[in-house]
Amino acid sequence: MRRLTFILILLVVMARPAFPQNIKLPNVSGQFYDADPKKLSQNLEAYLKDADTVAVEDDVQIVIAPHAGYVYSGPVAGYSFKAASQKQFKTIVILAPSHFYGFAGASVWSQGGFQTPLGTVAVDEEFAQKLSAVDQQFAFDAQAYQKEHSLEVEIPFLQKTFMDFKIVPVILGQMSYASCQKLAVALDQLIGKRSDVLVVVSSDMSHYHQGAAARAMDAITLASIEKLDAAVLYQQCRMGKMEMCGFVPVTTALLLAQSRGLQAKVLKYAHSGDITGDNSRVVGYSSVIFYKSHLSGQETKGNAVSVLNLEQKKQLLTLARQTIENYVTEHKVKNIQIDDARLSYPQGAFVTIHKNGQLRGCIGHIVSDEPLQKTVRDMAIAAATQDPRFSAVRAEELKSIDLEISVLSRPWRIKDIGEIQMGVHGVIISKGRAHGVFLPQVATETQWSKEKFLSELCSQKANLPANCWQDPATHIEIFTADVFGERELL
């Protein structure tokens, strides 16, 4: 009987929540932000007031905001929350990285609430429990919340900006790209057609570089975010070529934005040196919004690449693969039509073929009057059979090649090479009848300096003197590209 009583007591103890009444008390109140409610409220009001109001075509659905101490990151975070404040939300999902506890997957807090000096915010238990039930890797792990600040610091901003809302707290640990995709799909399905759900992504940017170096690195990272290039961001952060402590939640957000057909816009960037005056070892902060545009299905304003969602990218890759296989094995061009208005919009594109990590063919059109899907189909055949540097792809090679597609913006001429962002802009050099082009990923793959990049473009691609880019008679144009491949998406 005593043994049975002991077991029952043990089970009761084990069943207790990790936090009393499932209310999470703050970890960094009085450290990252003021513990006094009045002073905290005044600080938040100042950050929101000083942020510029940004007009967007439609409603904001996702924001990225930093999570450092408010004295450093508060002025930047204010831009995200002010932009989102144009409407009210009933459910706010917070995706934040784990800094202190290593674990695989995501920990979804599904009961109770979170307390700050401004009060307690309730958890949307129905949404949270549905999300945690999607996969066992999304189950609650209390240790993820014991010391973490990245999720907590977003809540006072939400309390000051919105009314009558509930939160879905999610701390993300170590996750593969496939796991990020699974979480993005789950969120997309749970949000569905609801217009009252906001996703807040918590992340700082590069850490402890000299100010100018940090700004340059973060510019490339933000360009990938604006292109919704989830695969590149994830890979480059894993390799250390880009830096975001929250790159896993940001990758998830980019995949979600693709699925929901959103546009991205960087509102504000700064680093800690802008506040302290010490530029020796800085941390970068950014404000980014993702919103629905009425320009969906057409090219965006200016020179930016029109956004393709995840399904459209997969359709183009499948089209390119099927076209090459049909042409190589049957010597026929099959008319494969995709019923998607966006893919019928005229746009330039390149198709690149790799075999065992080595280039096997690459051909494209910078500008095309043909529908994008037809351009991709034709360039797939050309890359496989017409690149003068290589022999035609043979049937026995089909299983060992992988494809990459670059969908291009219209190019625009520049007068100063300072406008070129390495890894972001493709470059066209032309003089007389000679011309050459490098896609943006050439800079990422080679890690050349800008001068080396331009010299190689002149000599390799345009057959001009290596210093032709310095000649005032040489035309230099740049463009952006939405780059995606089979390795990441299929």
N, C-alpha and C positions, 0 to 999 in steps of 0.2 A: 504493500500500500504506500509505504514511504517512497519507494522507487517510482511508482506511478505519479505520485504528487510532485516529485522532483522533475520528472519528464514534462509534466504539464506546465510547471513554473518555467522551465527552460524554453518550452515552445512559446509561451506568452512573451518572455523576454526577447526571443528571436524575432517575434512578429511585430515588435514595437517599431514605429517609424524612426528613421535615422535622425529626424529633427522633431522636436516637440510640436504636436498638432500640425505637423507638416508645414509649418511656417518657417521659411528660411530667413534667419536674421542676417544683417549685413556683415560682410567680412572687412570692408575697407572704408566704412563710414568714419569720417574724421581724418582719413589719410588721403584717399583719392578725391574726396569731395567733403564739403563742410558737414559736420554732424548736427549743426544747429539748423532747424527747419527754416527759420526766417532768412538766415544768411544763404543757405543753399538755394532757397527760392529766388532770392535776389540775384545770385550768380547765374542761375539758369535763365532768368528773364533777360539779363544783360547779353548772354550768349545768343539767345534767340533774336533779340532786338538788333544786334549788330550784324547778324547774318543777312546777306542780300536776299531779297525775294526773287525766286526763279520761276518764270512762267514756263509751263510745259504743256504739250498738246492735250494731254489727258491725265488720268489719275496716276499718282505714284503708287507702286505696289511693293517695291523692295528698296531698302536704303542700306548703304554701308556707312558706319560711323566708327570712329576710333574709341579706344577704351583706356587711355592713359589717365593720369591725374588731370582733373578739370582745368587746372591752371595752364596746362600744356595743350590738351586736346579739346577742351570745351569750346573754344571759338570755332574750330573746324566742325565738330559734331553739331553745333547749332544750325549749320547749313542743311544737314540731312533732315533734321526734325522739323525745321521751319518749312522746307519744301513739302514734307509729308502732311503738314498741318492743314493743308487746304481742304481736307476731308476728315471725317471721323471714322474710327475703326472699332469693331467689336472684339476682334481677336488679333493679337500681335505676337507673332512667332519670333523668338530671339535665338539666333544661331551664333554661338560663341566658342572660341577655342579653349582647350585645356592647357594651362601653363605648368601646373604643379603635379598632375597625376597622369601617368601614362596608361592608357587603356585603348582597346580596339573598339571602334564603333562610336555610337552617340548615346548619351545619357539624357533621357527625356524625363523631366520632373512632371509628374502627372496628377498631383493632389496638392491642396492647400493654397499657399500664397507666398509672396516675397515681401519682406518688410524693408523700408528705407526710412529716413527721417521724415519723409513726406506722407507716410502711411503704408498700408499693406495693399498690394495688388493681388487679386485672386488669380489662380491658374484656371484656364479653360480646360477643365478636366475631361470633357467629352472629346475635344480635339486631341489633347495630349495623349489620352489613353488609346485612341484609334491610331495615332502615329506610332506609339511604342509597341503596339500589337502587330505592326507591319512585318517586323523582322526581329529576331532575338538580339541582334546587334544594336537595336535601339532601346533596349530595356534600361530601366533606371539603375544608376550606380551612384550611391550617395557620396562616395569619396571624390567624385569629380567636382562636387560643390563645396567641399570642406574649406578650401583656401582660395578658390577662384574669384577673380575680380572682373573678368572680361564681360560676363553677362550682367553682373550686378550694376556696373556703372551706367548701363544704358537705361535702367529703370527710372531713375529720377527725371531724366529728360522726357520719358514717356508720360510720367505723372504730371509734368508741367505742361505738356503739349496736348494731351487727349483726356477725354472724360469717358466714364462708363465702359471701360475695356477690360479684357482679361488677357493674360499672357500664356504662352506656351514656351517654357524655358528648355533649351536644348544645348548641352555642352558636347562638343565634338572632339573626339580623341584622334587616334591614328586611323585613317580611313583610306582605302584604295580608291582609285578613280571610279571603279565600278560601284563601290559603296556610296560614293557621292551621287552617282547617277540614280541609285535605288532610292536614296533619301529625297532627291529632287522629284522623282516620279511620285513618291508617296505624298509629298507636299502638294504637288500639282493636282493630284486626284482629290485630296482632302479639301483643298481650297475650291476646286471646281469652278462654278460660276459665281461664287460669292465675290462681292465687291467691297466687303468690309473687313478684309484680312490684309495686314501689313506684315512683311518679313523684314526684321532688322538684323543685319549682319555686323558682327563686332570684330574689328581687326585694325591693328596698327600696320605700318608698312616697314621699310628697311630700318635696321637697328645698328647704331653705333658706327656709322661711317662719317667721313668728313662731309660737311654740309652740301657742297657742290656735287660730290659723288652720290650722295643720297638722293638729291633732287633728280639727277640724271637717271639713276636706276629706277626710281619710283615713277618717272615719266613713262618709261617703257612698260612697266607693270600696269599703269593706269590705261595706257593705250590698248593693252590686251583686254582689260576689263571693258573698255568702251566698245571693243569689237565682240564682246561676249565669247572670247576665245578661251573656254574653260580648259581644254586639253593642254594648250601651251602654258597657261598660268600654272596649272597643277605640276606639269613636268619641270618647268623652269624654277619653280619654288623648291621642288624636291632636289634639284641639282644645285641650288644656291645662287642661280643667276638672277633670280628675282627673290624678293623677300616680303613676306606677309606672315605674321604669326598666326593669322586666321585664314591661311590660304585654303584650308579644307572647307570651312563654311563659305568662303567666297566662291570656291569652285562649285559648290552645291548651288549657290545663288545664281551663278552664271548659267548653269544647266537649267535651273528653274525658269530663268528669264528667257532662255531660248525656247523652251516649251510653251511659254505663255505669250511669245511674240512681242517681247518688250524691247525698248531702246534703253541704252545706258548713257548717262551724262555725268561727267566729273564736275562738281560744283566748286570744290575748294581743296587746295593742297597747301600744307605748311609742314615745317618740322620744328623740333624742340628748340633748335638754335634761333628760330625767328622770335621766340619768347625770351630765352635766356641770354642771347647774344653770344653764346659759346657754340661755335660751329665745328668743334673738334670731334665730337662723338654725339650724333643726333639721332632722333627717332622720327620717322615720317608719319604723317596723319593725312587722311583723305576723307572727303565727303562725296559719295556717289549715289545717284538715284537711278532707278529703273522704272520706266513708265510706258504706258500704252500710247502709241502714236497713231494719229489718223492717217499718217503716211504709210501705214503697213501695206506691204506689197509693192511699194515703189521705192525708188532711190531716195535716201534721206536728203535733207537740206545740205548744201555745201558739197564737200568732196568726200564725205564719209561713206563707207560701204553700207549698203542696205542690209539690214540684219536678216539672216536666215535662221530659222529655228532648227532644233535638233533633227526633227523628222525630215525636213527639206534637205539637210546636209546628207543624211543617210540615203535619201532617194537619189541624190546626185552621184554619190559614190557607187551605189548599186547600178545605176545607169551606166557609169563609166566602165565598171567591171564587166557587165553583161555585153556592152558594145565591143570591148576589146576581145573578149572570149569568142563572140560570134564572128568577128572579123578575122581573127587569127585561125580559128578552126574551120570556118565555113566560107571565108572570103566574101562575106555578105554584110551589108549595113542594114540591120533591122531597125524599123521605125518604132522605137519604144517611146510612147507618149506618157508623160506624167500630168495628171489632171490637177494642176496647182497654178493659180494665177501668178504667184510670186516667181515661179520658175519659168514663166513665159515672158518675164520682163527682160528687155534687151540689156545685156551686161557682158563685159569681158571676163575671161577666165583662162587659167593655165591648168593643165593636167600634168602632174609629175609622177614618174614611175621609178620606184626603187627596187633593187634586188639585193638581198643580203646586206642592206644598209648602204649600198652604193647606187649612185644615180644610173638609171637605165634608159631615161628619155624624159624630155620636158619640152612641151610646145604649147603656145597659147596665143590668144588675141588680147591686146590691152583694151581695146574698145571694140565692141561688136554691136551690130544692128540686129543680130539674130537673137531669138529667145535664149535665155541662159541655158536651158536644158539642151538645146541644139548645139550651142557653143561647146558645152562640156562633152557632148557625144562626139563632135567632130575633132576636138582637141585630144580626146582619148585615143582615137584612131591615129591621129598624127603623131602623138607622143610614142605610140607603140611601133609605128612603122616608118615614120618620115624624119625623125631626128637624124641629121646628117652625121652626128658624132657616133651613132650606134647602128648596129644591124637591127633588122626588124625582130620584134619579140616572137619567139617560137612557141608552139603549142606546149611543149614540155616544160616551158618556163612559167606558165600561168600560175601554178601553185606556189611559186617562190617569189612572186612580185607583190608589192603593195602599192596602192595608189594614194595620191594626195591631190586635192583640188584647191586652187586659190581663186576666189571670186573677187574681182577687182573694182575699185572705184574708177571714175573717170580721172585721168591725170590732169595736173595743173602745173603751170610753169613757175619756177622760182628764180629769184635773182641772187639769193644768198644761200650758200650751202649750210649755213647755220639753221635753216628751216628743216633740214633733213634730220629725222629722228631714227637712229639706227635700230633695226629690228622692227620698226613701225612702218616706215615708208619704203616702197619700192622706188627705184630710180631709173629714169630713161635718159640716156645721153644721145644727142644727135647733132651732127654737123654735116651739112650738105646732104648727100645720099646715105651717109654712114650713120648707123644708130645701133645702140645696144641697150639691154634692159637686165636688171637684177631684181628679183622678187625680194620682199622684205626679209624672208627667212634666210637669205644668203648671209646677211650680216650676223644673224644669230648663230648659224652653223659655223662660220669661219672665225668669228670674233675679231675681224679686221677693224682697224681704226677707220674713221671716216675717209681719211686721205687715201689709205690703202684700198678701201672699198671702191672709191671713185677711180683710182688709177687702174685697178684690175678691170673695172667696167669699161673704161676707155680702150685698154689694150686687148683684153680677152674677147669682149662681146662686140665692140664697135670697130676693131682693127684700126684704131687711131692711136696717136702718141699717148703714152701713159698720163701725161700732164694736160691732156686736152680739156679736162674739166676746168682748168684755170684760164682757158681762152675765152674772151668775151663773146666770140662768135659761136661758141658752143651752146646749144640749148639744153637746159637741164629741167626735167619735169619729174614730179613725184606723184605717187598714188598710194592708197592703202589697200590691204587685202584681208579677206576673211579666209583663213587657211585651216583646213581640216583634212584628216586622213583616215584610212581604214584601220590603222593600228589603234587609234583612239576611240573610234565610234562604232566599228563593226566587229 
